Amino acid sequence: MTDTTSPALRTALAYYQAWTGHELDKAMSYIADDIVCDAPVGRLEGADAYRGFMDPFVQILTGSKLIAAFGDDTTALIMYDTETVPVKSAPGAECVTVKDGKITYSRFVFDSAPFDAARNAAS
Amino acid sequence: MTDTTSPALRTALAYYQAWTGHELDKAMSYIADDIVCDAPVGRLEGADAYRGFMDPFVQILTGSKLIAAFGDDTTALIMYDTETVPVKSAPGAECVTVKDGKITYSRFVFDSAPFDAARNAAS
């Protein structure tokens, strides 16, 4: 499932290993300055906006497990489960476009409803 | 991105084409009787429960677009965007395990929050 002959997948997995290892600086080294990311919160443009989205998530992350990962020259698609402080199982999927070892576009899918519910319960 | 040498991907794509074409009976022909599906609504067990989950979604589906699709002998991972009556862009990802041409396990990720919001706004 992890075809490491795919250059895009190598980048996607290095990025995944970094952020799930709480190494956000290292993770951001795989993100293009002009990344565009379509996520449940809407479109994020630029590395600063992307980091602002990932940082709070990495802080509540307590575990992760790769479910599947595939890729070709320019595109990688991965799915994983995460465990977070408010939500015990929060699976996500990312389809990323990679150019020169950097993620230039990301389509990010996860269920934001359990996070909304946890936030509402806490407030 | 659509490596049709993968038997699992062939099944996953045939399934995807059927349900996005509103052919639910044909789609269900690719689903194992004892399918287990982990989705935002929780775990679904058996083809009847799975059909009960898909049927209302197919009824509100107005469009779909495959974003990426990969697979190997036993596993396929696809991501797509859907357009539905209440939610204009509802991307999803599925990681499926395929045995003898039937999907026996599915991990289903999508953002259920916009559907909850639409339901609340309508009630």
gemmi code that builds the backbone of each chain (N, CA, C; Angstrom):
import gemmi

chains = {
    "A": [
        ("MET", (0.821, -1.206, 0.000), (0.000, 0.000, 0.000), (0.857, 1.260, 0.000)),
        ("THR", (2.101, 1.147, 0.405), (2.955, 2.330, 0.418), (4.012, 2.188, -0.666)),
        ("ASP", (3.620, 2.561, -1.870), (4.465, 2.437, -3.036), (5.498, 3.564, -3.036)),
        ("THR", (6.649, 3.301, -2.434), (7.630, 4.373, -2.250), (8.406, 4.677, -3.523)),
        ("THR", (8.041, 4.022, -4.645), (8.616, 4.441, -5.921), (7.937, 5.722, -6.416)),
        ("SER", (6.872, 6.126, -5.760), (6.173, 7.358, -6.140), (6.811, 8.551, -5.452)),
        ("PRO", (7.366, 9.479, -6.237), (7.974, 10.673, -5.614), (6.963, 11.472, -4.791)),
        ("ALA", (5.745, 11.588, -5.297), (4.734, 12.366, -4.570), (4.413, 11.705, -3.241)),
        ("LEU", (4.344, 10.374, -3.260), (4.022, 9.668, -2.019), (5.154, 9.782, -1.008)),
        ("ARG", (6.390, 9.761, -1.483), (7.515, 9.932, -0.549), (7.386, 11.252, 0.206)),
        ("THR", (7.059, 12.300, -0.507), (6.884, 13.610, 0.137), (5.679, 13.593, 1.080)),
        ("ALA", (4.576, 13.027, 0.607), (3.363, 13.003, 1.432), (3.592, 12.228, 2.724)),
        ("LEU", (4.322, 11.112, 2.629), (4.571, 10.308, 3.822), (5.572, 10.979, 4.759)),
        ("ALA", (6.584, 11.633, 4.200), (7.538, 12.364, 5.050), (6.804, 13.476, 5.797)),
        ("TYR", (5.904, 14.141, 5.097), (5.088, 15.184, 5.724), (4.207, 14.583, 6.831)),
        ("TYR", (3.565, 13.482, 6.501), (2.673, 12.827, 7.477), (3.456, 12.384, 8.725)),
        ("GLN", (4.614, 11.770, 8.505), (5.423, 11.305, 9.650), (5.840, 12.484, 10.516)),
        ("ALA", (6.138, 13.614, 9.883), (6.592, 14.774, 10.649), (5.465, 15.340, 11.512)),
        ("TRP", (4.309, 15.604, 10.913), (3.263, 16.261, 11.723), (2.665, 15.319, 12.749)),
        ("THR", (2.563, 14.026, 12.400), (2.046, 13.096, 13.411), (3.084, 12.840, 14.498)),
        ("GLY", (4.338, 13.180, 14.230), (5.387, 13.120, 15.253), (5.568, 14.445, 15.979)),
        ("HIS", (4.593, 15.327, 15.801), (4.600, 16.647, 16.457), (5.783, 17.520, 16.042)),
        ("GLU", (6.351, 17.230, 14.870), (7.457, 18.055, 14.358), (6.903, 19.000, 13.288)),
        ("LEU", (6.251, 20.049, 13.729), (5.550, 20.917, 12.788), (6.521, 21.697, 11.901)),
        ("ASP", (7.659, 22.127, 12.448), (8.651, 22.818, 11.610), (9.112, 21.916, 10.469)),
        ("LYS", (9.428, 20.674, 10.813), (9.858, 19.728, 9.784), (8.715, 19.482, 8.785)),
        ("ALA", (7.511, 19.329, 9.289), (6.360, 19.115, 8.406), (6.224, 20.272, 7.411)),
        ("MET", (6.388, 21.488, 7.917), (6.210, 22.663, 7.050), (7.292, 22.743, 5.978)),
        ("SER", (8.416, 22.035, 6.173), (9.471, 22.046, 5.151), (9.018, 21.326, 3.877)),
        ("TYR", (7.929, 20.559, 3.964), (7.384, 19.878, 2.793), (6.206, 20.646, 2.169)),
        ("ILE", (5.904, 21.805, 2.730), (4.748, 22.588, 2.273), (5.243, 23.781, 1.450)),
        ("ALA", (4.721, 23.925, 0.248), (5.109, 25.056, -0.606), (4.613, 26.368, 0.003)),
        ("ASP", (5.388, 27.431, -0.191), (5.001, 28.745, 0.345), (3.620, 29.176, -0.147)),
        ("ASP", (3.313, 28.795, -1.381), (2.030, 29.215, -1.965), (1.013, 28.069, -2.010)),
        ("ILE", (1.102, 27.188, -1.008), (0.149, 26.066, -0.968), (-1.290, 26.572, -0.974)),
        ("VAL", (-2.127, 25.819, -1.667), (-3.577, 26.025, -1.595), (-4.161, 24.741, -1.022)),
        ("CYS", (-4.973, 24.878, 0.001), (-5.566, 23.708, 0.648), (-7.065, 23.906, 0.782)),
        ("ASP", (-7.819, 22.949, 0.231), (-9.272, 22.963, 0.413), (-9.626, 21.990, 1.523)),
        ("ALA", (-10.132, 22.530, 2.615), (-10.400, 21.756, 3.830), (-11.807, 22.063, 4.309)),
        ("PRO", (-12.313, 21.308, 5.304), (-13.653, 21.618, 5.820), (-13.811, 23.073, 6.269)),
        ("VAL", (-12.762, 23.710, 6.725), (-12.880, 25.122, 7.135), (-12.956, 26.073, 5.952)),
        ("GLY", (-12.721, 25.569, 4.758), (-12.718, 26.422, 3.564), (-11.349, 26.373, 2.902)),
        ("ARG", (-11.089, 27.318, 2.026), (-9.815, 27.351, 1.312), (-8.766, 28.103, 2.123)),
        ("LEU", (-7.621, 27.466, 2.276), (-6.474, 28.089, 2.944), (-5.446, 28.398, 1.873)),
        ("GLU", (-4.914, 29.611, 1.886), (-3.933, 30.000, 0.872), (-2.652, 30.471, 1.531)),
        ("GLY", (-1.562, 29.799, 1.198), (-0.258, 30.176, 1.716), (0.144, 29.353, 2.928)),
        ("ALA", (1.459, 29.232, 3.112), (2.005, 28.387, 4.175), (1.624, 28.892, 5.569)),
        ("ASP", (1.536, 30.211, 5.756), (1.178, 30.730, 7.079), (-0.243, 30.312, 7.475)),
        ("ALA", (-1.162, 30.457, 6.539), (-2.544, 30.052, 6.810), (-2.618, 28.555, 7.067)),
        ("TYR", (-1.840, 27.795, 6.296), (-1.847, 26.348, 6.453), (-1.297, 25.956, 7.826)),
        ("ARG", (-0.222, 26.592, 8.227), (0.354, 26.296, 9.541), (-0.622, 26.671, 10.664)),
        ("GLY", (-1.327, 27.775, 10.470), (-2.321, 28.200, 11.455), (-3.460, 27.193, 11.605)),
        ("PHE", (-3.705, 26.453, 10.546), (-4.728, 25.405, 10.559), (-4.189, 24.139, 11.224)),
        ("MET", (-2.942, 23.785, 10.923), (-2.373, 22.533, 11.426), (-1.925, 22.636, 12.885)),
        ("ASP", (-1.436, 23.784, 13.279), (-0.818, 23.920, 14.604), (-1.765, 23.505, 15.742)),
        ("PRO", (-2.992, 24.031, 15.801), (-3.881, 23.627, 16.902), (-4.211, 22.134, 16.863)),
        ("PHE", (-4.265, 21.585, 15.633), (-4.586, 20.159, 15.519), (-3.436, 19.304, 16.051)),
        ("VAL", (-2.226, 19.675, 15.685), (-1.059, 18.916, 16.155), (-0.970, 18.974, 17.685)),
        ("GLN", (-1.401, 20.095, 18.252), (-1.327, 20.228, 19.721), (-2.279, 19.296, 20.459)),
        ("ILE", (-3.404, 18.942, 19.827), (-4.349, 18.046, 20.498), (-4.184, 16.597, 20.054)),
        ("LEU", (-3.210, 16.358, 19.159), (-3.003, 15.016, 18.597), (-2.301, 14.106, 19.610)),
        ("THR", (-2.913, 12.948, 19.887), (-2.285, 12.003, 20.824), (-1.884, 10.694, 20.146)),
        ("GLY", (-2.315, 10.474, 18.913), (-1.916, 9.250, 18.218), (-2.364, 9.275, 16.773)),
        ("SER", (-1.769, 8.401, 15.970), (-2.161, 8.332, 14.565), (-1.798, 6.972, 14.008)),
        ("LYS", (-2.516, 6.595, 12.972), (-2.256, 5.311, 12.320), (-2.569, 5.451, 10.839)),
        ("LEU", (-1.609, 5.119, 10.003), (-1.822, 5.173, 8.564), (-2.749, 4.036, 8.147)),
        ("ILE", (-3.774, 4.353, 7.386), (-4.711, 3.335, 6.897), (-4.313, 2.878, 5.503)),
        ("ALA", (-4.021, 3.816, 4.610), (-3.582, 3.470, 3.255), (-2.877, 4.666, 2.641)),
        ("ALA", (-1.987, 4.383, 1.702), (-1.217, 5.452, 1.071), (-0.798, 4.989, -0.325)),
        ("PHE", (-1.112, 5.809, -1.313), (-0.762, 5.502, -2.695), (-0.294, 6.781, -3.383)),
        ("GLY", (0.398, 6.613, -4.490), (0.800, 7.808, -5.207), (1.363, 7.502, -6.575)),
        ("ASP", (1.522, 8.557, -7.351), (2.221, 8.464, -8.633), (3.240, 9.608, -8.703)),
        ("ASP", (3.600, 10.028, -9.880), (4.655, 11.040, -9.991), (4.304, 12.347, -9.285)),
        ("THR", (3.057, 12.771, -9.410), (2.690, 14.113, -8.954), (1.619, 14.151, -7.877)),
        ("THR", (0.942, 13.037, -7.663), (-0.209, 13.020, -6.760), (-0.049, 11.904, -5.731)),
        ("ALA", (-0.413, 12.194, -4.498), (-0.473, 11.145, -3.477), (-1.810, 11.244, -2.767)),
        ("LEU", (-2.291, 10.082, -2.357), (-3.569, 10.000, -1.653), (-3.346, 9.138, -0.423)),
        ("ILE", (-3.596, 9.701, 0.739), (-3.414, 8.928, 1.966), (-4.654, 9.045, 2.840)),
        ("MET", (-4.870, 7.997, 3.631), (-5.922, 8.011, 4.639), (-5.307, 7.521, 5.937)),
        ("TYR", (-5.729, 8.135, 7.022), (-5.180, 7.762, 8.332), (-6.240, 7.969, 9.387)),
        ("ASP", (-6.038, 7.360, 10.512), (-6.877, 7.648, 11.664), (-6.036, 8.451, 12.645)),
        ("THR", (-6.662, 9.393, 13.314), (-5.945, 10.100, 14.372), (-6.727, 9.962, 15.673)),
        ("GLU", (-5.974, 10.027, 16.766), (-6.592, 10.117, 18.084), (-6.249, 11.487, 18.630)),
        ("THR", (-7.247, 12.208, 19.098), (-7.015, 13.553, 19.625), (-7.621, 13.650, 21.022)),
        ("VAL", (-7.279, 14.704, 21.738), (-7.817, 14.887, 23.094), (-9.345, 14.919, 23.060)),
        ("PRO", (-9.981, 15.741, 22.195), (-11.445, 15.783, 22.257), (-12.145, 14.651, 21.518)),
        ("VAL", (-11.505, 14.092, 20.471), (-12.157, 13.090, 19.615), (-11.244, 11.868, 19.507)),
        ("LYS", (-11.747, 10.725, 19.948), (-10.882, 9.536, 20.057), (-10.516, 8.936, 18.705)),
        ("SER", (-11.417, 8.996, 17.739), (-11.094, 8.501, 16.399), (-11.530, 9.557, 15.393)),
        ("ALA", (-10.554, 10.177, 14.773), (-10.828, 11.249, 13.812), (-10.059, 10.945, 12.534)),
        ("PRO", (-10.625, 10.069, 11.678), (-9.918, 9.731, 10.447), (-9.919, 10.906, 9.474)),
        ("GLY", (-8.883, 10.939, 8.648), (-8.767, 11.984, 7.640), (-8.196, 11.406, 6.365)),
        ("ALA", (-8.372, 12.144, 5.285), (-7.776, 11.767, 4.004), (-7.242, 13.026, 3.346)),
        ("GLU", (-6.100, 12.872, 2.690), (-5.497, 13.995, 1.994), (-5.087, 13.553, 0.599)),
        ("CYS", (-5.468, 14.346, -0.371), (-4.977, 14.174, -1.729), (-4.081, 15.364, -2.029)),
        ("VAL", (-2.804, 15.102, -2.222), (-1.861, 16.207, -2.384), (-1.200, 16.170, -3.759)),
        ("THR", (-0.954, 17.368, -4.263), (-0.152, 17.540, -5.470), (1.239, 17.970, -5.030)),
        ("VAL", (2.257, 17.295, -5.560), (3.630, 17.552, -5.137), (4.451, 18.033, -6.334)),
        ("LYS", (5.202, 19.105, -6.105), (6.097, 19.619, -7.148), (7.443, 19.916, -6.492)),
        ("ASP", (8.507, 19.372, -7.039), (9.860, 19.583, -6.507), (9.927, 19.307, -4.998)),
        ("GLY", (9.279, 18.240, -4.576), (9.372, 17.826, -3.182), (8.532, 18.625, -2.202)),
        ("LYS", (7.677, 19.497, -2.723), (6.818, 20.313, -1.854), (5.350, 20.114, -2.231)),
        ("ILE", (4.511, 20.138, -1.228), (3.076, 20.009, -1.452), (2.528, 21.375, -1.866)),
        ("THR", (2.004, 21.439, -3.097), (1.509, 22.711, -3.627), (-0.011, 22.831, -3.521)),
        ("TYR", (-0.682, 21.673, -3.465), (-2.131, 21.683, -3.319), (-2.533, 20.506, -2.447)),
        ("SER", (-3.513, 20.728, -1.601), (-4.014, 19.652, -0.752), (-5.524, 19.719, -0.669)),
        ("ARG", (-6.123, 18.585, -0.878), (-7.554, 18.441, -0.619), (-7.670, 17.599, 0.640)),
        ("PHE", (-8.283, 18.162, 1.638), (-8.233, 17.612, 2.999), (-9.662, 17.267, 3.397)),
        ("VAL", (-9.902, 16.011, 3.706), (-11.249, 15.584, 4.090), (-11.211, 14.963, 5.483)),
        ("PHE", (-11.999, 15.483, 6.377), (-12.234, 14.818, 7.662), (-13.589, 15.268, 8.173)),
        ("ASP", (-14.072, 14.573, 9.164), (-15.380, 14.903, 9.716), (-15.196, 15.935, 10.823)),
        ("SER", (-15.641, 17.140, 10.567), (-15.458, 18.195, 11.568), (-16.557, 18.182, 12.637)),
        ("ALA", (-17.630, 17.426, 12.403), (-18.761, 17.438, 13.336), (-18.370, 17.019, 14.759)),
        ("PRO", (-17.585, 15.959, 14.956), (-17.232, 15.584, 16.337), (-16.416, 16.667, 17.048)),
        ("PHE", (-15.609, 17.410, 16.291), (-14.828, 18.499, 16.896), (-15.760, 19.647, 17.289)),
        ("ASP", (-16.734, 19.943, 16.428), (-17.734, 20.971, 16.763), (-18.503, 20.555, 18.019)),
        ("ALA", (-18.878, 19.287, 18.070), (-19.664, 18.800, 19.212), (-18.855, 18.898, 20.507)),
        ("ALA", (-17.574, 18.542, 20.421), (-16.713, 18.605, 21.614), (-16.538, 20.053, 22.065)),
        ("ARG", (-16.414, 20.954, 21.089), (-16.236, 22.367, 21.409), (-17.508, 22.917, 22.077)),
        ("ASN", (-18.649, 22.539, 21.525), (-19.914, 23.010, 22.100), (-20.133, 22.447, 23.504)),
        ("ALA", (-19.735, 21.180, 23.697), (-19.915, 20.558, 25.013), (-19.035, 21.234, 26.053)),
        ("ALA", (-17.873, 21.736, 25.605), (-16.914, 22.341, 26.542), (-17.262, 23.782, 26.857)),
        ("SER", (-18.101, 24.414, 26.011), (-18.355, 25.847, 26.211), (-19.639, 26.073, 27.008)),
    ],
    "B": [
        ("MET", (-3.559, 8.185, -12.386), (-4.151, 8.076, -11.065), (-5.115, 6.904, -10.958)),
        ("THR", (-5.621, 6.441, -12.089), (-6.554, 5.328, -12.014), (-5.871, 4.093, -12.600)),
        ("ASP", (-5.116, 3.426, -11.755), (-4.335, 2.263, -12.147), (-5.243, 1.049, -12.252)),
        ("THR", (-5.786, 0.846, -13.442), (-6.789, -0.202, -13.586), (-6.185, -1.607, -13.624)),
        ("THR", (-4.872, -1.719, -13.451), (-4.302, -3.049, -13.253), (-4.575, -3.547, -11.839)),
        ("SER", (-5.105, -2.696, -10.992), (-5.434, -3.103, -9.626), (-6.833, -3.694, -9.584)),
        ("PRO", (-6.940, -4.981, -9.229), (-8.280, -5.590, -9.163), (-9.179, -4.875, -8.152)),
        ("ALA", (-8.609, -4.462, -7.026), (-9.426, -3.796, -6.008), (-9.951, -2.462, -6.536)),
        ("LEU", (-9.101, -1.764, -7.272), (-9.526, -0.465, -7.799), (-10.604, -0.622, -8.862)),
        ("ARG", (-10.479, -1.677, -9.660), (-11.524, -1.899, -10.669), (-12.897, -2.021, -10.001)),
        ("THR", (-12.940, -2.790, -8.928), (-14.210, -2.958, -8.204), (-14.652, -1.642, -7.577)),
        ("ALA", (-13.707, -0.944, -6.951), (-14.059, 0.317, -6.282), (-14.597, 1.341, -7.280)),
        ("LEU", (-13.996, 1.391, -8.463), (-14.441, 2.358, -9.468), (-15.779, 1.952, -10.085)),
        ("ALA", (-15.970, 0.659, -10.288), (-17.262, 0.197, -10.811), (-18.364, 0.532, -9.807)),
        ("TYR", (-18.050, 0.332, -8.543), (-18.997, 0.693, -7.483), (-19.270, 2.202, -7.489)),
        ("TYR", (-18.206, 2.965, -7.566), (-18.339, 4.435, -7.568), (-19.172, 4.917, -8.762)),
        ("GLN", (-18.872, 4.377, -9.944), (-19.619, 4.794, -11.139), (-21.100, 4.457, -10.998)),
        ("ALA", (-21.390, 3.322, -10.376), (-22.792, 2.907, -10.243), (-23.548, 3.838, -9.293)),
        ("TRP", (-22.997, 4.062, -8.089), (-23.801, 4.863, -7.150), (-23.857, 6.329, -7.548)),
        ("THR", (-22.779, 6.833, -8.139), (-22.850, 8.236, -8.584), (-23.739, 8.368, -9.828)),
        ("GLY", (-24.007, 7.251, -10.506), (-24.954, 7.230, -11.609), (-26.366, 6.892, -11.158)),
        ("HIS", (-26.582, 6.921, -9.852), (-27.899, 6.643, -9.260), (-28.374, 5.219, -9.515)),
        ("GLU", (-27.433, 4.321, -9.777), (-27.807, 2.914, -9.975), (-27.470, 2.141, -8.703)),
        ("LEU", (-28.324, 2.278, -7.699), (-28.001, 1.708, -6.400), (-28.015, 0.179, -6.417)),
        ("ASP", (-28.941, -0.414, -7.182), (-28.958, -1.884, -7.266), (-27.638, -2.401, -7.843)),
        ("LYS", (-27.181, -1.751, -8.893), (-25.907, -2.168, -9.499), (-24.758, -1.929, -8.513)),
        ("ALA", (-24.794, -0.790, -7.840), (-23.747, -0.493, -6.856), (-23.696, -1.578, -5.791)),
        ("MET", (-24.862, -1.995, -5.316), (-24.904, -2.991, -4.239), (-24.376, -4.350, -4.698)),
        ("SER", (-24.326, -4.589, -6.038), (-23.783, -5.860, -6.524), (-22.287, -5.969, -6.261)),
        ("TYR", (-21.657, -4.854, -5.917), (-20.223, -4.866, -5.579), (-19.982, -4.891, -4.067)),
        ("ILE", (-21.060, -4.950, -3.307), (-20.960, -4.898, -1.849), (-21.182, -6.300, -1.274)),
        ("ALA", (-20.267, -6.770, -0.456), (-20.407, -8.094, 0.164), (-21.579, -8.085, 1.144)),
        ("ASP", (-22.247, -9.218, 1.251), (-23.396, -9.323, 2.172), (-22.992, -8.965, 3.602)),
        ("ASP", (-21.763, -9.315, 3.951), (-21.323, -9.082, 5.339), (-20.349, -7.899, 5.425)),
        ("ILE", (-20.565, -6.906, 4.570), (-19.699, -5.717, 4.599), (-19.706, -5.091, 5.994)),
        ("VAL", (-18.541, -4.596, 6.365), (-18.412, -3.754, 7.557), (-17.921, -2.399, 7.061)),
        ("CYS", (-18.600, -1.344, 7.475), (-18.243, 0.003, 7.037), (-18.145, 0.925, 8.244)),
        ("ASP", (-16.978, 1.539, 8.398), (-16.812, 2.545, 9.449), (-16.968, 3.916, 8.817)),
        ("ALA", (-18.013, 4.613, 9.210), (-18.390, 5.896, 8.613), (-18.629, 6.906, 9.737)),
        ("PRO", (-18.807, 8.190, 9.367), (-19.103, 9.179, 10.411), (-20.305, 8.812, 11.298)),
        ("VAL", (-21.286, 8.108, 10.725), (-22.448, 7.720, 11.541), (-22.137, 6.587, 12.504)),
        ("GLY", (-20.970, 5.980, 12.373), (-20.603, 4.831, 13.209), (-20.381, 3.608, 12.352)),
        ("ARG", (-20.355, 2.436, 12.988), (-20.107, 1.206, 12.229), (-21.410, 0.652, 11.664)),
        ("LEU", (-21.369, 0.343, 10.371), (-22.500, -0.287, 9.697), (-22.121, -1.724, 9.405)),
        ("GLU", (-22.999, -2.663, 9.727), (-22.684, -4.073, 9.501), (-23.755, -4.719, 8.628)),
        ("GLY", (-23.301, -5.244, 7.495), (-24.209, -5.944, 6.592), (-24.701, -5.051, 5.466)),
        ("ALA", (-25.032, -5.709, 4.358), (-25.416, -4.990, 3.145), (-26.692, -4.173, 3.347)),
        ("ASP", (-27.640, -4.672, 4.143), (-28.888, -3.932, 4.346), (-28.626, -2.602, 5.051)),
        ("ALA", (-27.813, -2.650, 6.090), (-27.476, -1.422, 6.821), (-26.719, -0.468, 5.906)),
        ("TYR", (-25.840, -1.030, 5.087), (-25.049, -0.193, 4.183), (-25.953, 0.483, 3.155)),
        ("ARG", (-26.873, -0.283, 2.620), (-27.800, 0.288, 1.641), (-28.669, 1.381, 2.281)),
        ("GLY", (-29.060, 1.161, 3.515), (-29.842, 2.157, 4.237), (-29.095, 3.458, 4.458)),
        ("PHE", (-27.779, 3.348, 4.490), (-26.918, 4.526, 4.632), (-26.742, 5.234, 3.289)),
        ("MET", (-26.562, 4.449, 2.230), (-26.289, 5.035, 0.913), (-27.546, 5.579, 0.240)),
        ("ASP", (-28.662, 4.921, 0.426), (-29.871, 5.254, -0.324), (-30.280, 6.726, -0.176)),
        ("PRO", (-30.384, 7.253, 1.042), (-30.779, 8.674, 1.157), (-29.747, 9.612, 0.522)),
        ("PHE", (-28.463, 9.206, 0.587), (-27.419, 10.049, 0.015), (-27.522, 10.085, -1.506)),
        ("VAL", (-27.743, 8.931, -2.098), (-27.872, 8.865, -3.561), (-29.080, 9.684, -4.017)),
        ("GLN", (-30.114, 9.719, -3.203), (-31.325, 10.476, -3.579), (-31.085, 11.989, -3.625)),
        ("ILE", (-30.149, 12.487, -2.818), (-29.893, 13.937, -2.824), (-28.690, 14.302, -3.695)),
        ("LEU", (-28.081, 13.290, -4.310), (-26.878, 13.506, -5.123), (-27.216, 14.123, -6.471)),
        ("THR", (-26.570, 15.254, -6.778), (-26.820, 15.889, -8.075), (-25.582, 15.906, -8.975)),
        ("GLY", (-24.419, 15.548, -8.428), (-23.220, 15.522, -9.256), (-22.049, 14.917, -8.505)),
        ("SER", (-21.020, 14.523, -9.239), (-19.837, 13.953, -8.594), (-18.643, 14.074, -9.520)),
        ("LYS", (-17.471, 14.103, -8.918), (-16.242, 14.208, -9.695), (-15.142, 13.444, -8.958)),
        ("LEU", (-14.522, 12.515, -9.666), (-13.434, 11.760, -9.057), (-12.214, 12.659, -8.916)),
        ("ILE", (-11.625, 12.685, -7.738), (-10.424, 13.496, -7.504), (-9.169, 12.641, -7.673)),
        ("ALA", (-9.148, 11.454, -7.089), (-8.002, 10.553, -7.241), (-8.440, 9.142, -6.887)),
        ("ALA", (-7.746, 8.169, -7.461), (-8.092, 6.770, -7.223), (-6.860, 5.913, -7.422)),
        ("PHE", (-6.566, 5.104, -6.412), (-5.408, 4.216, -6.475), (-5.798, 2.867, -5.879)),
        ("GLY", (-5.004, 1.856, -6.181), (-5.285, 0.573, -5.566), (-4.195, -0.438, -5.794)),
        ("ASP", (-4.291, -1.535, -5.058), (-3.404, -2.677, -5.284), (-4.285, -3.929, -5.357)),
        ("ASP", (-3.747, -5.084, -5.047), (-4.525, -6.318, -5.210), (-5.787, -6.336, -4.356)),
        ("THR", (-5.688, -5.828, -3.139), (-6.790, -6.030, -2.187), (-7.403, -4.729, -1.661)),
        ("THR", (-6.721, -3.610, -1.884), (-7.153, -2.354, -1.278), (-7.262, -1.275, -2.348)),
        ("ALA", (-8.288, -0.455, -2.253), (-8.396, 0.722, -3.118), (-8.708, 1.926, -2.258)),
        ("LEU", (-8.184, 3.057, -2.696), (-8.391, 4.307, -1.980), (-8.828, 5.336, -3.014)),
        ("ILE", (-9.998, 5.898, -2.804), (-10.484, 6.907, -3.750), (-10.953, 8.147, -3.000)),
        ("MET", (-10.839, 9.277, -3.672), (-11.388, 10.527, -3.159), (-12.180, 11.178, -4.289)),
        ("TYR", (-13.290, 11.776, -3.906), (-14.152, 12.399, -4.904), (-14.846, 13.587, -4.269)),
        ("ASP", (-15.371, 14.442, -5.111), (-16.228, 15.506, -4.627), (-17.647, 15.163, -5.057)),
        ("THR", (-18.606, 15.484, -4.229), (-19.992, 15.309, -4.646), (-20.714, 16.635, -4.504)),
        ("GLU", (-21.734, 16.781, -5.322), (-22.652, 17.901, -5.172), (-23.994, 17.311, -4.776)),
        ("THR", (-24.581, 17.870, -3.723), (-25.865, 17.357, -3.250), (-26.851, 18.516, -3.128)),
        ("VAL", (-28.108, 18.190, -2.957), (-29.121, 19.240, -2.836), (-28.792, 20.165, -1.659)),
        ("PRO", (-28.533, 19.627, -0.454), (-28.301, 20.567, 0.650), (-26.876, 21.120, 0.715)),
        ("VAL", (-25.883, 20.388, 0.196), (-24.476, 20.785, 0.336), (-23.828, 20.765, -1.047)),
        ("LYS", (-23.332, 21.925, -1.475), (-22.871, 22.045, -2.862), (-21.555, 21.328, -3.122)),
        ("SER", (-20.660, 21.290, -2.123), (-19.410, 20.536, -2.280), (-19.218, 19.677, -1.043)),
        ("ALA", (-19.351, 18.377, -1.235), (-19.236, 17.435, -0.117), (-18.253, 16.340, -0.505)),
        ("PRO", (-16.950, 16.633, -0.375), (-15.966, 15.623, -0.760), (-15.959, 14.447, 0.214)),
        ("GLY", (-15.584, 13.300, -0.314), (-15.503, 12.095, 0.506), (-14.315, 11.259, 0.093)),
        ("ALA", (-13.916, 10.363, 0.971), (-12.846, 9.413, 0.654), (-13.247, 8.056, 1.184)),
        ("GLU", (-12.914, 7.038, 0.411), (-13.215, 5.675, 0.826), (-11.987, 4.809, 0.648)),
        ("CYS", (-11.668, 4.060, 1.674), (-10.635, 3.031, 1.578), (-11.344, 1.700, 1.706)),
        ("VAL", (-11.319, 0.921, 0.646), (-12.079, -0.327, 0.644), (-11.168, -1.545, 0.509)),
        ("THR", (-11.579, -2.606, 1.175), (-10.949, -3.905, 1.021), (-11.843, -4.739, 0.112)),
        ("VAL", (-11.234, -5.340, -0.916), (-12.011, -6.080, -1.915), (-11.582, -7.547, -1.911)),
        ("LYS", (-12.580, -8.414, -1.892), (-12.306, -9.850, -1.976), (-13.264, -10.455, -2.995)),
        ("ASP", (-12.744, -11.163, -3.965), (-13.568, -11.794, -5.006), (-14.537, -10.806, -5.651)),
        ("GLY", (-14.045, -9.599, -5.911), (-14.864, -8.612, -6.622), (-15.917, -7.914, -5.781)),
        ("LYS", (-15.901, -8.147, -4.474), (-16.884, -7.503, -3.593), (-16.156, -6.711, -2.498)),
        ("ILE", (-16.740, -5.601, -2.139), (-16.190, -4.770, -1.074), (-16.613, -5.368, 0.271)),
        ("THR", (-15.625, -5.799, 1.045), (-15.919, -6.461, 2.331), (-15.744, -5.511, 3.504)),
        ("TYR", (-14.931, -4.474, 3.295), (-14.734, -3.487, 4.360), (-14.572, -2.120, 3.715)),
        ("SER", (-15.123, -1.122, 4.354), (-14.986, 0.248, 3.849), (-14.767, 1.210, 4.997)),
        ("ARG", (-13.778, 2.023, 4.831), (-13.581, 3.146, 5.745), (-13.986, 4.393, 4.987)),
        ("PHE", (-14.945, 5.085, 5.503), (-15.646, 6.137, 4.763), (-15.425, 7.446, 5.518)),
        ("VAL", (-14.813, 8.411, 4.869), (-14.546, 9.699, 5.511), (-15.217, 10.816, 4.722)),
        ("PHE", (-16.039, 11.587, 5.378), (-16.543, 12.826, 4.794), (-16.912, 13.749, 5.935)),
        ("ASP", (-17.134, 14.988, 5.606), (-17.466, 15.973, 6.631), (-18.977, 15.996, 6.805)),
        ("SER", (-19.452, 15.523, 7.938), (-20.897, 15.468, 8.147), (-21.458, 16.793, 8.658)),
        ("ALA", (-20.588, 17.708, 9.069), (-21.060, 18.973, 9.660), (-21.957, 19.788, 8.726)),
        ("PRO", (-21.605, 19.954, 7.438), (-22.484, 20.736, 6.566), (-23.870, 20.104, 6.401)),
        ("PHE", (-23.933, 18.771, 6.446), (-25.238, 18.101, 6.348), (-26.054, 18.330, 7.622)),
        ("ASP", (-25.374, 18.273, 8.775), (-26.060, 18.578, 10.047), (-26.582, 20.014, 10.025)),
        ("ALA", (-25.748, 20.930, 9.540), (-26.139, 22.346, 9.512), (-27.333, 22.558, 8.596)),
        ("ALA", (-27.330, 21.895, 7.430), (-28.449, 22.028, 6.493), (-29.726, 21.457, 7.105)),
        ("ARG", (-29.581, 20.341, 7.814), (-30.740, 19.705, 8.445), (-31.313, 20.618, 9.528)),
        ("ASN", (-30.423, 21.197, 10.315), (-30.876, 22.100, 11.395), (-31.535, 23.351, 10.825)),
        ("ALA", (-30.982, 23.853, 9.706), (-31.535, 25.072, 9.100), (-32.934, 24.788, 8.537)),
        ("ALA", (-33.159, 23.547, 8.106), (-34.444, 23.198, 7.481), (-35.521, 22.885, 8.506)),
        ("SER", (-35.122, 22.595, 9.727), (-36.110, 22.160, 10.732), (-36.575, 23.309, 11.605)),
    ],
}
model = gemmi.Model(1)
for chain_id, residues in chains.items():
    chain = gemmi.Chain(chain_id)
    for i, (resn, *xyz) in enumerate(residues, 1):
        res = gemmi.Residue()
        res.name, res.seqid = resn, gemmi.SeqId(i, " ")
        for name, pos in zip(("N", "CA", "C"), xyz):
            atom = gemmi.Atom()
            atom.name, atom.element = name, gemmi.Element(name[0])
            atom.pos, atom.b_iso = gemmi.Position(*pos), 0.0
            res.add_atom(atom)
        chain.add_residue(res)
    model.add_chain(chain)
structure = gemmi.Structure()
structure.add_model(model)
structure.setup_entities()
